[in-house]
């Protein structure tokens, strides 16, 4: 670790510790001993006013026109995890958060899926404002391949009041990315209340010890005119290891480390509000998040060293070595705005929003074979480069409730405009991280080769949007809404989205609701401009007949690259969608609420990462490129992003909640929730004509992607049964989840495909509330359930025993404890 980084981490930890002690000492003297701690029930509040998917002020989750989940902070706390994404995955069956391992940068910034769709097809808002995406793009063979989604785990649980998850397309309301739905994170507000918390836990086997300290408290500003809320988190997680012994070399023992990465992170989140006048407020919130993650790559055994550097490498790593990828991520955001209400009832909100993510990558405990061959030594640590992404957004939102004489209920008119600017950049690593040489020995840092100058650059784009929506109850039984949004991007042009929703309450206890909408997702700058181009040197013996020896490039080309365009790449278009939902809300008796919704989402021109196009060093291709001005750089293979796929997703959501009040014997809240979804690839773009003329075949989307990553490698079904029982000072929570079966597909042969059995996971916890203290003991995966092991043909000679697609990971039973002081 660099000295500057070490000083920053030390400073952050010291600051957090000081803040925790100050918060505890300051508030302890002013506590009312009669106050009771917040409930840990995760039952929905059926009268909660919602702000997602509507601009009316009186819409509740029980009267919503579209399906929406309201998840309170107490439910997030009851899950036993400090990760927001993991907590949501344990509460919402349509949301999945797999735990891949040995997949480069995907290990440290894992993506979230909603309704089985791509992670970047769900929009994330914080207090209604668009949140920024990660700088990392997933290019490995994992769920979410090709996406650069929002990293939800940069938002601390301690800052959250509740979360609204809209399970419906919402591009007409919010713009790009809202094809699968919207996750709106509502922050804690006001100067009152706070907490200090310390968590710790460990897995039964395989390592993974964890601890986290957090604090959340409010400070009044100028009496009762304003407030500032501060959230601080600091935590560390040791790596887990469930790797196996290489069956070819059992004498080496267990060398492959396979599991969760080592993670240290530090977080500061601020939220504030100040009354400028009686009807005008200034507000601002922002965050600073820092994370260091170290992921394990594949182990290099000493029997596989290249003969040309075997003796030199054996002197450095006599028992083999496992490269490590270190990702240092800094994430920051700031939203500031002014909102108010006029005397005539107009509500207005003007805001500016900045968010950015920067990831610096290092490969450590590694080697560069070409460098070692040419110079007689090799560095063991390599600086690989930096990827950065940022967005700037300016919003104007205006709304008013009108009461026309010809309608029985008010009409909410809302309209507004948005300007968004996105930037993306790649900076090169040190030369030794991508050095190739001319010996033909493998070049670049083993594990993760650094970005070379050919990968680097800075890119930007802008978008201007306008929207208008109307919402009303046409009768006391029929509620409706209509929305239209226009967007104009400077890289691909215009797009228009529309949405229509309705709900009819036949009685006070039964209603039907339905919606239809069009949507879109703009290609991310990472998909347009990211490149990871490496080099290799073909010697006369390895070049093959007719191929000139020399340095050839290979890898992922941006669509703007002239070579990529000559090979069929085209400027990316936005994905387009048609969303349809129909459902019912039934409240047969007061304690019981049932909702059931079925949906269909058709997506056209989905953006995917193509398969690798090989054979580019064939003389026919070399001559073709040279004839079109590409003669100074040779290529052996390439791939690029392409609008190659149409898909159809069909599914359903069922939620049933029941409250049993036993009087002095306590209260039991029961929730049963279920999701089923199935995605099919309905169309694949044909091979580019220029490749047909050259006799080359580009498999636009591989068999594994069509059948697996885009369809069946995510469980089709997920069932969650939750029980929350409160009696006196005690709260007991049990969460039983069933993950349906999934299939891992192989591009080599269908005989290597593997269907994985359904898996049941039970999480249990008990809490005792004593005055302002809460003490919790819990066990996640109490039955120590593991997914099926990978068949021998796919387990990397026994070293990788579990699938990276396992929806709950493969870490087994986890014990934890929490101590919370709240006021």
Secondary structure, DSSP 8 states (H G I E B T S, - for coil): --HHHHHHHHHHHHHHHHHHHHHHHHHHTT--TT-----------TT-B--SS---SS-BGGG-SS-EEEEEHHHHHHT--S-HHHHHHHH-TTEE-----S-GGGGTS---EETTS-GGGEEEEETTEE----S----SSSTTTT-----GGGS-GGGEEEEEEE-S--HHHH-TTTTSEEEEEEE--SSS-EEEEEEEEEESSSB--EEEEEEEEEEEETTTTEEEEEEEEEEEE--B------TT-GGG-S----S--EEEEEEEEEEEEEEEETTEEEEEEEEEEEEEEEEEEEEE-GGGS-GGGHHHHHHH-TT-EEEEEEEEEEEEEEEEEEEEE-TTS-EEEEEEEEEEEEEEEEEES---HHHHHHHS---S-EEEEEEEEEEEEEEEEEEEEE--TTSSS-EEEEEEEEEEEEEEEEEE--HHHH---SS-S--S-SSS----GGG-EEEEEEEEEEEEEEEEESSSSEEEEEEEEEEEETTTEEEEEEEEEEEEESSSSEEEEEEEEEEEE---HHHHH--EEEEEEE-HHHH-TT---EEEEEEE--TTSHHHHHTT------EEEEEEEEEEEEEEETTEEEEEEEEEEEEEEEEEE---EE-TTSHHHHHHHHHTT--SSEEEEEE-EEEEEEEEEEEEEEEEEEEEE-GGG-EEEEEEEEEEEEEEEEEE----HHHHHHT----SS-HHIIIIIIIISS-SEEEEEEEEEEETTEEEEEEEEEE--EEE--SS-GGG-EEE--EEEEEEEEEEEETTEEEEEEEESTT--------GGGSTTTT--S-TT-TT-S---EEEEEEEEE-
